[in-house]
Amino acid sequence: MKLRLLFTLALLVPFAPSSRADEVVATEPAHGLAMHGDLKYPADFTHFEYVEPKAPKGGTLTQWAQGTYDSFNPFIVKGSAVAGIGSIFETLMEPSADEPFSAYGLLAETIETPADRSWVIFRLRKEARWHDGQPITADDVIWTFDTLREKGLPHYRAYYGSVAKTERIDERTVKFIFKPGDNRELPLILGGLTVLPKHYWASRDFTKTTLEAPLGSGPYKVGTFEAGRFIDYERVEDYWGAALPVNVGRFNFGKMRYTYYRDSNVATEAFKAGAYDLRLENASKTWATHYDIPPVHDGRMIKRTSPHKRPQGMQGFVFNTRRPIFQDRSVRRALGYALDFEWSNKNLFYDQYTRTRSYFDNSELAAVGLPSKLELEVLEPHREKLPAEVFTQEYAPPKTDGSGRTRENLRAAFELLGQAGWKVDSADRKLKHAEVGPMRFEVLLYDPQFERIVLPFKKNLERLGIEVSVRIVDVAQYIRRLETFDFDLVVGSFGVSESPGNELRGYWGSDFADSNGSRNYIGIKDPVIDDLIEKVIAAPNRESLVHRVRALDRVMQWNYWLIPHWHIAYDRLVYWDKFGMPEVVPDKGVQIISTWWIDPAKESALEQNK
């Protein structure tokens, strides 16, 4: 993904505004806000439980990134944004990592919202400053909001589409008024707004890529860099927000460097040689076979797993349904029979993975069994437009015995393809359709490591008479082709939180199917899915949210928009033994960049023993 967004929150003003012209609702400014239920941390909290408040500051964290970069502007479609640039910016609120969806004041001192959440007011901290010393104001917030919605990435229109207007109440106070309708997440979504400096951008074109170090307000600023090769972020010594409860014990590294590698295999070898400090390993083969090395044996390098409770979302072979061959649900279902997960898990993944079957796996949001009564209430109005299986069966991807013999699955695929009008031409043994022509498509990749996973899948597809090519491109080209929907089949993913909402519009909403740069890679234009997404967004409490998400999950599953991949419920960490870290790991997993620190004694011992 080009940009990883935080959905954070905000706090507000010492008076009670009206929610409607003829109605006054008494509200109180608060230090934080929870999506549903109560906040974990009280107004007088001093720090999050998963940090070490006395962690030392200093030292250098060196990480890796793949590909290249040509821009410090991560908010627009153009260019390849540099890794880590988010560390120089701040949002109105900061989410906690040990609650489903709660956030606390960062730039905002207080948040105020009525019971129906029809508006929200944020009051900014008077001490909040840009790195040039100027105060952060309500004008900055409003300018940022308007600019991102008008000129930023398409998904901003999804996040902020339900905002009717903004009001500047005073220099430090801003109000967002929402369109009619239930959308309890909106105050939190607005709290996650990354605030940018209006005065800085007044003389610059926001729509263009840039390698001029941008002005921020966060704990880090851009240091030295060489475009496409590396970038350093230096800790701001007089950072205005260092003593805030949401920041105590966090952002401990004196400098963070990202070094770029074109190839992940080269990056792995560079790590083993000591070129950078840690890896969150995402390749099962690398995890299983590449770390049987002296530094791991003698303790200089640590290899460990760390369980988490994050929803896993969905990764899979994503169909671009803008292509005629993928517009038939039966065809998409048929092609899923060609992926032999059980064989791959045994022979390629070292039995590390679980097959993904839900868009919200590893959470209570995943649809399992048959629909509950509450789910049926959501689904029933759409019965005539939905696959019958939504109501009568539990979804599960095709399975094999892991032996590599897929005859039964391929026979099922042939039958489905035949029902959709695809037949094997006796002359060349290729699968063809009288109106569409031959079934021929490309699998687009950017990571060479994934080729070994795709090739068995390709082989099974070819047994069906399908012509398949696999193309590996550099990261920049890959991103451009994703943004313009210039692909047939791609390895894509849809990350979700424990409290999904507005982001689902950008993933699967009809309004974003034709917007270049959006995350609706599939090209879904389905009024039923649109309606179910809106019901998720409008959920009044946790129970209704869970059932509405499960209903949406079922509809997504039975439409076969992609071929599900796999997941693990733990992080795989490998790092040189130079770090200190808190004892508590929150439900959302390790928070390396924000909570770890350099242990001077360990670092010294490591240097002596290299």
C-alpha positions as CSV (number, residue, x, y, z in Angstrom):
1,M,0.0,0.0,0.0
2,K,1.2,3.5,-0.8
3,L,0.1,5.0,2.4
4,R,-0.7,3.5,5.8
5,L,-3.1,5.6,7.7
6,L,-3.8,5.9,11.4
7,F,-7.4,6.3,12.4
8,T,-7.1,8.5,15.5
9,L,-9.1,10.9,17.6
10,A,-9.7,14.3,19.1
11,L,-10.7,16.4,22.1
12,L,-12.4,19.7,22.6
13,V,-13.8,22.9,23.7
14,P,-15.1,24.2,27.0
15,F,-18.7,25.0,25.9
16,A,-21.7,23.2,24.5
17,P,-22.6,24.1,20.9
18,S,-25.9,23.2,19.3
19,S,-26.3,20.1,17.2
20,R,-29.3,21.5,15.3
21,A,-30.5,25.0,14.8
22,D,-33.5,24.5,17.2
23,E,-31.9,22.1,19.6
24,V,-29.2,22.5,22.2
25,V,-27.4,19.3,23.4
26,A,-25.3,19.6,26.5
27,T,-21.9,18.1,26.0
28,E,-18.7,18.0,27.8
29,P,-15.1,18.3,26.5
30,A,-13.2,15.0,26.9
31,H,-9.6,13.9,26.8
32,G,-10.4,11.0,24.4
33,L,-13.1,9.1,22.7
34,A,-14.0,5.4,22.2
35,M,-15.9,4.1,19.2
36,H,-18.1,2.0,21.5
37,G,-18.1,1.7,25.3
38,D,-15.7,3.5,27.7
39,L,-12.1,4.6,27.4
40,K,-9.5,2.5,29.2
41,Y,-7.3,5.4,30.2
42,P,-8.8,8.2,32.5
43,A,-8.2,11.9,32.0
44,D,-5.3,12.0,34.4
45,F,-3.4,9.1,32.8
46,T,0.4,9.6,32.5
47,H,1.3,7.1,29.8
48,F,0.1,4.0,27.9
49,E,0.6,0.7,29.7
50,Y,2.7,-0.8,26.9
51,V,5.5,1.8,27.1
52,E,8.5,2.2,29.4
53,P,8.1,5.8,30.6
54,K,11.8,6.1,31.5
55,A,13.1,4.7,28.3
56,P,16.4,6.3,27.3
57,K,16.6,8.5,24.2
58,G,19.2,8.3,21.5
59,G,21.0,5.9,19.2
60,T,20.2,5.0,15.6
61,L,17.6,2.5,14.3
62,T,18.4,1.4,10.8
63,Q,15.7,-0.3,8.7
64,W,15.2,-1.4,5.1
65,A,12.7,-0.5,2.4
66,Q,12.2,-2.1,-1.0
67,G,12.2,-0.3,-4.3
68,T,12.9,3.4,-4.5
69,Y,11.3,6.8,-3.8
70,D,10.9,10.1,-5.6
71,S,8.7,12.1,-3.3
72,F,8.2,13.4,0.3
73,N,4.5,14.0,-0.4
74,P,2.6,10.8,0.7
75,F,-0.8,12.4,0.3
76,I,-1.2,12.5,-3.5
77,V,-1.4,10.0,-6.3
78,K,1.8,11.1,-8.1
79,G,5.2,9.7,-7.2
80,S,6.5,7.0,-4.9
81,A,6.5,8.3,-1.3
82,V,9.5,7.7,0.9
83,A,9.3,5.2,3.7
84,G,8.8,6.6,7.2
85,I,7.7,10.1,6.3
86,G,4.7,9.8,8.6
87,S,7.0,10.3,11.6
88,I,7.3,14.0,10.9
89,F,3.6,14.7,10.9
90,E,0.9,14.5,13.6
91,T,-2.8,13.9,13.9
92,L,-5.4,15.5,16.1
93,M,-5.6,12.3,18.2
94,E,-3.5,9.3,18.9
95,P,-5.0,5.8,19.0
96,S,-4.1,3.3,21.7
97,A,-2.8,-0.1,20.8
98,D,-4.6,-1.9,23.6
99,E,-8.2,-1.0,22.8
100,P,-10.4,-1.9,19.8
101,F,-10.8,1.7,18.7
102,S,-10.1,4.5,21.2
103,A,-7.9,7.6,20.8
104,Y,-6.6,10.4,23.0
105,G,-5.6,14.0,22.5
106,L,-2.4,14.7,20.6
107,L,-2.6,18.0,18.7
108,A,-6.1,18.4,20.1
109,E,-6.5,19.0,23.8
110,T,-10.1,18.1,24.0
111,I,-12.9,16.6,21.8
112,E,-16.5,17.4,22.1
113,T,-19.3,15.5,20.4
114,P,-23.0,15.0,21.2
115,A,-24.7,11.7,21.8
116,D,-25.8,11.3,18.2
117,R,-22.3,12.3,17.0
118,S,-23.7,14.7,14.4
119,W,-20.7,17.0,14.8
120,V,-17.4,17.2,16.6
121,I,-15.3,20.0,17.9
122,F,-11.6,19.9,18.5
123,R,-9.7,22.4,20.6
124,L,-6.0,22.5,19.8
125,R,-3.3,22.6,22.4
126,K,-1.9,26.1,22.8
127,E,1.6,24.7,23.0
128,A,1.4,22.8,19.7
129,R,4.0,24.1,17.3
130,W,5.4,23.5,13.8
131,H,9.1,22.8,13.6
132,D,9.6,26.4,12.5
133,G,8.1,27.6,15.8
134,Q,4.8,28.8,14.4
135,P,1.6,27.7,16.3
136,I,-0.7,25.1,14.9
137,T,-4.1,26.7,14.4
138,A,-7.7,25.9,13.4
139,D,-6.8,27.4,9.9
140,D,-4.2,24.7,9.5
141,V,-6.8,22.0,10.3
142,I,-9.5,23.4,7.9
143,W,-7.0,24.0,5.1
144,T,-5.6,20.4,5.5
145,F,-9.1,18.9,5.4
146,D,-10.1,20.8,2.3
147,T,-6.9,20.2,0.5
148,L,-6.8,16.4,1.1
149,R,-10.4,16.0,0.1
150,E,-9.9,18.1,-3.1
151,K,-6.3,17.2,-4.1
152,G,-5.3,14.2,-2.1
153,L,-5.5,10.5,-2.7
154,P,-9.1,9.3,-3.6
155,H,-9.6,7.5,-0.4
156,Y,-9.8,10.8,1.5
157,R,-13.1,11.4,-0.2
158,A,-14.3,8.2,1.2
159,Y,-13.1,8.9,4.7
160,Y,-14.4,12.5,4.8
161,G,-17.4,12.2,2.4
162,S,-20.0,12.5,5.2
163,V,-18.7,15.9,6.4
164,A,-21.1,18.6,5.4
165,K,-19.0,21.6,6.4
166,T,-16.3,23.0,8.7
167,E,-16.4,26.0,11.0
168,R,-13.6,28.0,12.5
169,I,-14.8,28.9,16.0
170,D,-11.6,30.6,17.1
171,E,-7.9,30.4,16.5
172,R,-7.6,27.1,18.3
173,T,-11.0,25.6,17.8
174,V,-12.6,23.9,14.8
175,K,-16.0,22.2,14.3
176,F,-16.9,19.6,11.8
177,I,-20.6,19.2,11.0
178,F,-21.8,15.9,9.5
179,K,-24.4,15.1,6.9
180,P,-27.6,13.5,8.2
181,G,-27.3,9.8,8.8
182,D,-25.7,7.5,11.4
183,N,-21.9,7.5,11.3
184,R,-20.6,7.1,14.8
185,E,-17.0,6.7,13.6
186,L,-16.7,10.2,12.0
187,P,-15.4,12.0,15.1
188,L,-12.7,9.3,15.3
189,I,-12.0,9.5,11.6
190,L,-11.6,13.3,11.9
191,G,-9.4,12.8,14.9
192,G,-7.1,10.8,12.6
193,L,-6.7,13.8,10.3
194,T,-3.0,14.4,9.6
195,V,-2.6,18.2,10.0
196,L,-0.4,20.1,7.6
197,P,0.9,23.7,7.7
198,K,-1.1,26.1,5.7
199,H,1.6,28.8,5.7
200,Y,4.2,26.4,4.4
201,W,2.1,25.1,1.4
202,A,0.9,28.6,0.5
203,S,3.9,29.0,-1.8
204,R,4.0,25.4,-3.0
205,D,2.0,23.2,-5.3
206,F,0.4,20.4,-3.2
207,T,-0.4,18.3,-6.3
208,K,3.3,17.8,-7.3
209,T,5.9,15.4,-6.0
210,T,8.8,17.0,-4.1
211,L,12.1,16.2,-2.6
212,E,12.1,19.3,-0.5
213,A,12.0,18.3,3.2
214,P,8.4,19.2,4.2
215,L,7.5,21.1,7.4
216,G,6.0,19.0,10.1
217,S,5.2,19.1,13.8
218,G,6.0,15.5,14.9
219,P,8.8,13.9,16.9
220,Y,11.1,13.6,13.9
221,K,12.2,15.7,11.0
222,V,13.9,14.9,7.7
223,G,17.7,14.7,8.0
224,T,20.2,13.7,5.3
225,F,19.0,11.7,2.3
226,E,19.9,10.5,-1.1
227,A,16.9,10.0,-3.3
228,G,16.1,6.4,-3.9
229,R,18.9,5.1,-1.7
230,F,18.4,6.2,1.9
231,I,16.8,8.7,4.2
232,D,17.5,9.7,7.8
233,Y,14.9,11.1,10.2
234,E,16.3,13.0,13.2
235,R,14.6,13.3,16.5
236,V,13.5,16.8,17.3
237,E,15.2,17.6,20.6
238,D,12.8,20.4,21.5
239,Y,9.7,18.5,20.3
240,W,6.7,20.3,21.7
241,G,4.7,17.2,22.5
242,A,7.3,15.0,24.2
243,A,5.7,15.2,27.7
244,L,2.1,14.5,26.5
245,P,0.7,11.3,28.1
246,V,0.2,9.8,24.6
247,N,3.9,10.3,23.9
248,V,5.7,9.5,27.2
249,G,8.0,6.6,26.6
250,R,7.7,6.7,22.9
251,F,9.8,7.9,19.9
252,N,13.0,7.0,21.7
253,F,15.5,6.6,18.8
254,G,17.7,9.6,18.2
255,K,17.8,8.8,14.5
256,M,16.0,6.4,12.1
257,R,17.4,5.5,8.8
258,Y,15.7,3.6,6.0
259,T,18.1,2.0,3.4
260,Y,16.6,1.0,0.1
261,Y,17.1,-2.3,-1.6
262,R,15.8,-3.3,-5.0
263,D,15.4,-6.9,-4.1
264,S,14.2,-8.5,-0.9
265,N,16.8,-11.4,-1.2
266,V,19.6,-8.9,-1.3
267,A,18.1,-7.1,1.6
268,T,18.0,-10.3,3.7
269,E,21.7,-10.9,3.1
270,A,22.5,-7.3,3.9
271,F,20.7,-7.7,7.2
272,K,22.6,-10.9,8.1
273,A,25.8,-8.9,7.3
274,G,24.8,-6.2,9.8
275,A,23.8,-3.5,7.3
276,Y,20.6,-2.8,9.3
277,D,19.0,-3.7,12.6
278,L,15.8,-5.6,12.3
279,R,13.3,-7.3,10.1
280,L,9.6,-8.1,10.5
281,E,9.9,-11.2,8.4
282,N,7.0,-11.9,6.0
283,A,8.5,-14.8,4.0
284,S,8.0,-18.2,5.5
285,K,11.0,-19.7,3.6
286,T,13.3,-17.0,4.7
287,W,12.1,-17.4,8.3
288,A,12.6,-21.2,8.2
289,T,15.9,-21.5,6.3
290,H,17.9,-18.2,6.4
291,Y,18.6,-17.7,10.1
292,D,20.4,-20.9,11.0
293,I,23.5,-18.7,11.3
294,P,26.2,-18.1,14.0
295,P,24.8,-14.7,15.2
296,V,21.5,-16.4,16.1
297,H,23.2,-19.4,17.7
298,D,25.4,-17.2,19.9
299,G,22.7,-14.7,20.8
300,R,24.0,-11.6,19.0
301,M,20.9,-11.8,16.8
302,I,17.4,-12.6,18.2
303,K,14.8,-14.6,16.3
304,R,11.4,-14.8,18.0
305,T,7.7,-14.7,17.4
306,S,5.2,-12.4,19.1
307,P,1.5,-13.3,19.2
308,H,-1.0,-10.6,18.5
309,K,-4.8,-10.2,18.3
310,R,-5.0,-8.0,15.2
311,P,-7.7,-8.8,12.7
312,Q,-5.8,-10.2,9.7
313,G,-7.9,-8.7,6.9
314,M,-7.6,-10.4,3.5
315,Q,-4.8,-11.1,1.2
316,G,-5.3,-12.9,-2.0
317,F,-5.1,-13.1,-5.8
318,V,-7.3,-10.1,-6.6
319,F,-9.4,-10.1,-9.8
320,N,-9.6,-6.9,-11.7
321,T,-13.3,-7.2,-12.6
322,R,-12.9,-4.4,-15.1
323,R,-11.5,-7.2,-17.3
324,P,-14.3,-9.1,-19.2
325,I,-13.0,-12.5,-18.3
326,F,-13.4,-11.8,-14.5
327,Q,-16.9,-10.4,-14.6
328,D,-18.6,-13.7,-14.2
329,R,-18.9,-14.9,-10.6
330,S,-18.7,-18.6,-11.7
331,V,-15.4,-17.9,-13.5
332,R,-13.9,-16.3,-10.4
333,R,-15.1,-19.2,-8.3
334,A,-13.7,-21.7,-10.7
335,L,-10.2,-20.2,-10.8
336,G,-10.1,-20.6,-7.0
337,Y,-9.9,-24.3,-7.4
338,A,-6.5,-24.0,-9.0
339,L,-4.8,-22.8,-5.9
340,D,-3.6,-25.7,-3.8
341,F,-3.0,-24.1,-0.5
342,E,-2.5,-27.4,1.4
343,W,0.4,-28.4,-0.9
344,S,1.9,-24.9,-0.8
345,N,1.7,-24.8,3.0
346,K,3.4,-28.1,3.3
347,N,6.1,-27.7,0.6
348,L,6.6,-23.9,0.4
349,F,5.5,-22.4,3.7
350,Y,6.9,-25.0,6.2
351,D,3.4,-25.4,7.6
352,Q,3.4,-21.9,9.1
353,Y,0.2,-20.6,7.8
354,T,-3.6,-20.8,8.2
355,R,-5.8,-20.5,5.2
356,T,-7.7,-17.2,5.2
357,R,-11.5,-17.6,4.7
358,S,-12.8,-14.2,6.0
359,Y,-12.1,-10.6,5.2
360,F,-11.9,-10.1,9.0
361,D,-10.0,-13.3,10.1
362,N,-8.5,-13.7,13.5
363,S,-11.3,-11.6,15.1
364,E,-14.9,-11.9,16.3
365,L,-15.9,-10.0,13.1
366,A,-15.3,-13.0,10.9
367,A,-18.5,-14.8,9.5
368,V,-18.6,-18.4,10.6
369,G,-21.3,-21.0,10.5
370,L,-24.7,-19.9,9.2
371,P,-26.1,-16.4,9.6
372,S,-27.4,-15.5,13.0
373,K,-30.8,-13.9,13.5
374,L,-29.3,-10.5,13.7
375,E,-27.3,-11.1,10.5
376,L,-30.4,-12.3,8.7
377,E,-32.2,-9.0,9.6
378,V,-29.4,-7.2,7.8
379,L,-29.3,-9.6,4.8
380,E,-33.0,-10.3,4.3
381,P,-33.9,-7.1,2.4
382,H,-31.3,-8.1,-0.3
383,R,-32.2,-11.8,-0.6
384,E,-33.2,-11.6,-4.2
385,K,-29.9,-9.9,-5.2
386,L,-27.6,-12.2,-3.3
387,P,-26.2,-15.7,-4.0
388,A,-28.4,-18.3,-2.3
389,E,-25.3,-19.7,-0.5
390,V,-25.2,-16.6,1.6
391,F,-28.2,-17.8,3.5
392,T,-27.7,-21.6,3.4
393,Q,-24.0,-22.4,3.6
394,E,-20.8,-21.6,5.5
395,Y,-18.2,-20.3,3.1
396,A,-14.9,-22.2,2.9
397,P,-12.2,-22.1,0.2
398,P,-11.6,-25.3,-1.8
399,K,-9.3,-27.8,-0.1
400,T,-7.0,-30.6,-1.2
401,D,-5.2,-33.4,0.6
402,G,-1.8,-31.7,0.1
403,S,-0.4,-34.4,-2.1
404,G,-0.3,-32.2,-5.2
405,R,-3.0,-34.3,-6.9
406,T,-5.7,-31.7,-7.8
407,R,-7.8,-33.7,-10.3
408,E,-11.0,-33.4,-8.4
409,N,-10.6,-29.7,-7.9
410,L,-9.8,-29.1,-11.5
411,R,-12.8,-31.2,-12.6
412,A,-15.0,-28.9,-10.4
413,A,-13.4,-25.9,-12.1
414,F,-14.0,-27.3,-15.6
415,E,-17.7,-27.8,-14.8
416,L,-18.1,-24.2,-13.5
417,L,-16.2,-22.8,-16.5
418,G,-18.3,-24.8,-18.9
419,Q,-21.5,-23.5,-17.3
420,A,-20.2,-20.0,-17.9
421,G,-19.6,-20.7,-21.6
422,W,-15.9,-21.5,-21.6
423,K,-14.8,-24.5,-23.6
424,V,-11.5,-26.1,-24.6
425,D,-10.7,-25.6,-28.2
426,S,-9.8,-29.1,-29.6
427,A,-7.3,-27.5,-32.0
428,D,-4.9,-25.9,-29.5
429,R,-6.3,-27.2,-26.1
430,K,-6.9,-23.6,-25.0
431,L,-9.9,-22.4,-23.0
432,K,-12.1,-20.0,-25.0
433,H,-15.4,-18.2,-25.0
434,A,-17.4,-17.5,-28.1
435,E,-17.8,-13.8,-27.1
436,V,-14.7,-13.0,-25.0
437,G,-12.1,-15.1,-26.8
438,P,-9.3,-17.1,-25.1
439,M,-8.8,-17.0,-21.4
440,R,-5.5,-15.2,-21.1
441,F,-4.2,-13.1,-18.2
442,E,-1.1,-11.8,-16.4
443,V,-0.2,-12.1,-12.7
444,L,1.6,-8.9,-11.7
445,L,4.2,-9.0,-8.9
446,Y,6.9,-6.8,-7.5
447,D,8.6,-9.2,-5.1
448,P,10.6,-12.0,-6.8
449,Q,10.1,-14.2,-3.7
450,F,6.4,-14.5,-4.6
451,E,7.2,-16.1,-8.0
452,R,7.8,-19.5,-6.4
453,I,4.3,-19.3,-4.9
454,V,2.6,-18.3,-8.1
455,L,4.2,-20.9,-10.4
456,P,2.3,-23.9,-9.0
457,F,-0.9,-21.9,-9.2
458,K,0.0,-21.0,-12.8
459,K,0.7,-24.7,-13.6
460,N,-2.8,-25.7,-12.4
461,L,-4.4,-22.9,-14.4
462,E,-2.6,-24.1,-17.5
463,R,-4.0,-27.6,-17.0
464,L,-7.4,-25.9,-17.4
465,G,-6.3,-24.5,-20.8
466,I,-5.7,-21.0,-19.5
467,E,-2.8,-18.9,-20.7
468,V,-1.0,-17.3,-17.8
469,S,2.0,-15.1,-17.7
470,V,3.8,-13.9,-14.6
471,R,5.5,-10.4,-14.7
472,I,7.7,-8.9,-12.0
473,V,8.2,-5.2,-12.1
474,D,9.9,-2.7,-9.8
475,V,7.9,-1.2,-6.9
476,A,7.3,2.2,-8.6
477,Q,5.9,0.6,-11.7
478,Y,3.8,-1.8,-9.6
479,I,2.3,1.1,-7.6
480,R,1.5,3.1,-10.8
481,R,-0.2,0.1,-12.4
482,L,-2.3,-0.5,-9.2
483,E,-3.3,3.2,-9.1
484,T,-4.5,3.1,-12.7
485,F,-6.0,-0.4,-12.5
486,D,-3.6,-1.6,-15.2
487,F,-3.5,-5.3,-14.2
488,D,-5.4,-8.5,-14.6
489,L,-4.5,-10.4,-11.4
490,V,-2.5,-9.1,-8.5
491,V,-1.5,-10.1,-5.0
492,G,-3.5,-7.5,-3.0
493,S,-4.6,-7.0,0.5
494,F,-7.3,-5.2,2.5
495,G,-6.2,-4.4,6.0
496,V,-8.9,-4.0,8.6
497,S,-9.2,-2.8,12.2
498,E,-11.1,-4.2,15.2
499,S,-13.7,-1.5,14.4
500,P,-14.0,-1.2,10.6
501,G,-16.0,1.6,9.1
502,N,-15.5,4.4,6.6
503,E,-12.4,2.9,5.0
504,L,-14.6,0.1,3.6
505,R,-16.1,2.6,1.1
506,G,-12.7,3.1,-0.4
507,Y,-12.0,-0.7,-0.5
508,W,-15.3,-1.9,-2.1
509,G,-17.6,1.1,-2.6
510,S,-19.1,1.8,-6.0
511,D,-18.1,5.5,-5.9
512,F,-14.4,4.6,-6.0
513,A,-14.4,1.8,-8.6
514,D,-13.4,4.2,-11.4
515,S,-11.2,6.6,-9.3
516,N,-7.5,6.2,-10.1
517,G,-5.5,5.8,-7.0
518,S,-8.4,4.3,-5.0
519,R,-8.2,1.0,-3.1
520,N,-11.1,-0.5,-4.9
521,Y,-8.7,-2.6,-6.9
522,I,-11.4,-5.2,-7.6
523,G,-13.7,-2.7,-9.3
524,I,-16.7,-3.6,-7.3
525,K,-19.9,-1.7,-8.2
526,D,-22.6,-3.4,-6.2
527,P,-25.5,-1.5,-4.5
528,V,-26.0,-4.3,-2.0
529,I,-22.4,-4.0,-0.8
530,D,-22.7,-0.2,-0.7
531,D,-25.7,-0.5,1.5
532,L,-24.1,-3.1,3.8
533,I,-21.0,-0.8,4.2
534,E,-23.2,2.1,5.2
535,K,-24.9,-0.1,7.8
536,V,-21.5,-1.0,9.2
537,I,-20.6,2.7,9.4
538,A,-24.0,3.5,11.1
539,A,-23.7,0.7,13.8
540,P,-24.9,2.2,17.1
541,N,-23.0,-0.3,19.4
542,R,-20.5,-3.0,19.4
543,E,-23.0,-5.9,19.1
544,S,-24.7,-4.4,16.0
545,L,-21.3,-3.6,14.5
546,V,-20.2,-7.3,14.8
547,H,-23.3,-8.7,13.2
548,R,-23.3,-6.1,10.4
549,V,-19.7,-6.8,9.6
550,R,-20.3,-10.5,9.5
551,A,-23.2,-10.0,7.1
552,L,-20.9,-7.9,4.8
553,D,-18.2,-10.6,5.1
554,R,-20.6,-13.3,3.9
555,V,-21.6,-11.3,0.8
556,M,-18.0,-10.6,0.0
557,Q,-17.0,-14.2,0.5
558,W,-19.7,-15.7,-1.8
559,N,-19.0,-13.2,-4.6
560,Y,-15.5,-14.7,-5.0
561,W,-13.9,-11.3,-5.6
562,L,-10.5,-12.8,-5.0
563,I,-8.8,-16.1,-4.2
564,P,-8.0,-16.0,-0.5
565,H,-4.4,-16.6,0.7
566,W,-3.2,-17.3,4.2
567,H,-2.2,-15.6,7.5
568,I,-0.5,-16.1,10.8
569,A,-1.6,-14.7,14.2
570,Y,1.9,-13.7,15.3
571,D,4.7,-11.4,14.2
572,R,8.0,-12.9,13.1
573,L,10.9,-10.7,14.4
574,V,14.6,-10.9,13.8
575,Y,16.9,-8.2,15.2
576,W,20.4,-7.6,16.3
577,D,20.5,-7.6,20.1
578,K,20.9,-3.9,20.7
579,F,17.3,-3.0,21.8
580,G,15.4,-2.5,25.0
581,M,11.6,-2.9,24.9
582,P,8.6,-2.8,27.2
583,E,7.5,-5.9,29.0
584,V,3.9,-5.4,27.9
585,V,3.0,-6.2,24.3
586,P,-0.5,-4.8,23.4
587,D,-3.2,-6.7,21.6
588,K,-2.3,-5.0,18.3
589,G,1.3,-6.4,18.5
590,V,4.8,-5.1,18.9
591,Q,5.1,-1.3,18.5
592,I,8.8,-1.2,17.5
593,I,9.3,2.3,16.2
594,S,7.3,4.0,18.8
595,T,8.2,2.0,22.0
596,W,11.6,0.3,21.6
597,W,14.9,2.0,22.4
598,I,18.6,1.5,21.9
599,D,20.2,-0.2,25.0
600,P,23.7,1.4,25.2
601,A,25.2,-1.6,27.1
602,K,23.8,-4.1,24.6
603,E,24.9,-2.0,21.6
604,S,28.4,-1.7,23.0
605,A,28.6,-5.5,23.7
606,L,27.3,-6.2,20.2
607,E,29.9,-3.9,18.6
608,Q,32.7,-5.6,20.5
609,N,31.6,-9.1,19.5
610,K,30.9,-8.5,15.8
